[in-house]
């Protein structure tokens, strides 16, 4: 008997009301425990589904559900990213590194505020660390058009890097940005200033500068492991 083909997240980001309930319940449980430890039955129950196998019915498997959560969030940010791309193109900043990074990252802050929780940031950290995509711009689903265009524009600045290195740097930069959500955004999605420390905006600006410097620097040529061995 042939296994049923795994269901894939819709490429246009459209989901039924039931699927959305499961997606949002899964994201919260993944964030509070982990992607691997939250049971599919637990997710179905949290989504108020009587059928214990609702996740399998709608998404095929845990991996199918995980990709659906990611797809839902990426398509949520599509309209905002499109507007931001249009604006930096209008103002002649379409090829500025900082402008492109703002389009990539800042819509995530608006997503946090809209949802009123930090589940997205925690989930995305796990998602990025869970997989190993060597191809640049491959994150497990077909990229929405505006995100795809954005990644292409960023890739133009990566001509000096092998594709796998460019992909690793995008993932690393994303994880650095997500640390802002974990540290400076509270459980209600509101920005906060830590006592005796910099404000959210100061931290955000410094982090974007850090990511920009790290993303586009020349590839290191020194073998640190061998250098350390020689010194020991």
N, C-alpha and C positions, 0 to 999 in steps of 0.2 A: 504493500500500500504506500503510495507516494505521500510524502509530507506536504501539508498545505504550504503554499508560498507565503513568506512572511509579509504582512501588511506594512506598507510604507506610509510615512506621514505625507499628506497631500502636498504637492509641490507648490500650490498656491496658498498654503496656510489656512485653508478653510476647514473648519471642524463643526460637527453637529453640537447641539447644546449638551448632550450627554457626554460626548468626547471631551468637551471643554471642562466639564465638571471633573472628569477623571484626570485630565491634564493638570488642573490647578491643585487638586488633592494630592496628586503624585508629587508635584513640585515641592509642596510644603513638607510632605513626609520624607522625600529625598533630602531636603535641606536639614530637617531636624534629626534625622538618623544618617542614612547614606543611601546612595543609589542601589547598592547591592543588598542592604539589610532590610529595607522596607518591603514587606511581602505584598504580592499582587492582590491577595484577598483583603489585606488591610487597606490598600489603596481603594479597592472597590467599595469597601464599607465606608471609608471616609468620603467617598463621592456619592454616598447614599444609593448605591446600586444593590439590588436584591440578589442579582446573579453574581456569585463568587468569582465567576470566570469572565466578568465584564471586560477586564483589561485584555485578556486574550482574544475575546470576540471582536473588540474594536481596534486593537493594535497588534495583535499577533503574538507578542512576547514582551518581555521587559525591555529589550533593546528597541523594539518598535515604539514603545511608550516613551522611552527616554528621548529618542529622536523627535517624537511628536512634541514633547515639552519644549525642546530646543527650537523646533520649527515655529511653534506658536509664538515664542518670544521674538524670534528674528523677524517674522512677518509683522508683528505688532509695531516694530520700529521702522518698517519700510517707508511709511508716509513721511515721518519726520526726517529720515535720512535723505529722502528725495528732495524735500524742501531745503535742507541744509546744503545739499550738493548744488541745487539750482542757485542758491544765494552766493556760495563761494565762486561759482562759475560767473555769475553776474558781476561780481566785484574783482574778478581777475585773480582769484586765489586758488584756483582749481588744482594747481600743482604744488602748493605750499604744504610741507609736511605737517606743520602744526594744524592747519585747517582740516586736512584729511583725518588726522587723529581725533579732532573734535567731533567730526561727523561719525567716526567709528564708535567713540566711547560715550559722548554726552547724552545721546538718547537713552542710554541705560539708566541715567539718573532720573529722567522723567518717568521711566517705567517703574522705578522704585517708588516714586511718590504716588503714582496712580494706584499701585497695588497696596500700598500701606504696610508692606512687610519686606523682609530681607531674603525671602526664600529664593528669589531669582538669582541673586549674587552667589549664594551658597551652592545652589544647583549648578550654575555655570562653571564655578571653580571645579566641582567634581567632574562635570562633563568634559572639560578641557584636559583634565589630568587622567581621565579614564581611558581615553583613546590615544592612538598614535598615528596621526595622519601626516604622511611624509610629503604629499603633494600640496603645493601652495594653494590656499583658499579652500581646501577640502575640510569640511567640518561635519561630515556624515549625512548631509542633506543637500539637495540642489539649492544654491544660494538665491535668495530673492534678488530681483533685478538691480535695485539700487545698491544693495550690499555687494553684489557681484561687480558692479561698475566701480564701486569704491575700492574694493580689493585689487582690481586691475590698475587703478590709478596709483595705489600704494606700491604695487609690484613694480611699476615703472621706476621707482626709486631704489629698487632692490636689484638692479641689473648687475651689480658687482658681487652678488651673493648666489650660491647654489640654491635651488628651489627649496630643498629640505631645511636649509638654514633660515631662509626667509619665513617659512612656515613656523619654525620653532620660535623665531623672534616675535611673530604676531601672537602666538599663544602665550609666550612669556610676558609680553606687554599687556595682554588682556588680564593675566593673573595679577600683575602689579596694579592695574586700574581697579580690579575688583577688591583689592585690599582697602581702597578708599570707601567702598560701600560697607565693608565689614567694620571699619573703624569709625567713620564719620557720619554714618546714616543710622538712625535709630530704628526700632521695630515698627514705627509708624511711617517710615519712609521720609522722615524729616532730617535735614542737615543739622549737625550739632558741632559745637566747639568744645574740645576737651579742655578741662580746667588746667590753666597754666601753659597751654600749648597753642599752636597756630590755629587759625580759623579753617573752616571747611574750604573756602575759596583759596586760601593760601596753600593748603595741602593739595588741592586739586590742581592748581597751576604748577606747583613744583613737581607733582607726579607726572603730569603731561610732558613737562620739560625732560624729566628723567626717562620716560618712555621714548620720546623723540630721539634723545641722544643715544639710547641703547639700540633702538631699532635700526638706525641708519649708519652706525659706525662701521668702519671697515672690518672685515672678518679677521679675528685674531689668528696669527700664524705661529705663535709660540706654543709648544706642547708643554703645558703646565705639569702634567704627570711626570714626564721625563725630567723636567727641570727640578722638580722636588726630589726625585730619586737621586739625581746627581748631587744634590746638596746634602742628602742624608748620609 
